[in-house]
Amino acid sequence: MEDRDQKFQLVAQDVVYFTSSVKNPGEGQLSEFLSFLKFFGIRPPIMFNYLSPSGGLIPNLNLRSNIILDSVATICREDRIELEKILAEHSNPFLKLLLNNIENIDGKSREVSPRDRKLAAIIKTFVKKMPFVFLEYPEKHLLLEDMEIFKNLLAQASLMGPSIYLLLTHEAHYFSELITKQACRTPEDRSFIVENLPRQKTVPGLRFLGVSNNN
């Protein structure tokens, strides 16, 4: 562990792509993300948001309440919070676009479609900024139109900072413009190898979606 590459450094706005998922039985990808940070010298407590493949919301709460819970700082009663207005005023305009794609925002998490549940989980993950954001198969349950918005959401968020994003996906080619580093485990000693990739200067798709950085 002491022989790790001293030239490697995680910086704000990084999007780190993991080239393979966890292979060991009983281990989850969340544990793998945390092990990666620990390996490169980041010690607990680690503040992070985690997007699981299924969304990971509270089953008996509606999607609106799930998004608001622990995500939106407020002293008001929950039913007085105007989620649409909060997202419309958010610095990342793509959150509101994702909200518009949810068909049943007031349905309970356990009763809505997997797509609606995943869209709500993505919004919850990005609306409150944390130093680290773990994204495990964010594409699962999304339609192509959702993926276009999510890609722009991630691009905008990574440019704005200050978070670092750890990404596991089957669609690495789709996010290739955003990925700044890729990481993998070595089979011999289970350490990590990281490769720096060229950083993109633009946000792909902003004009296509009709949203500018100034909105």
Order of alpha helices (4+ residues) and beta strands (2+ residues): beta-alpha-beta-alpha-alpha-alpha-alpha-beta-alpha-beta-beta-beta-alpha
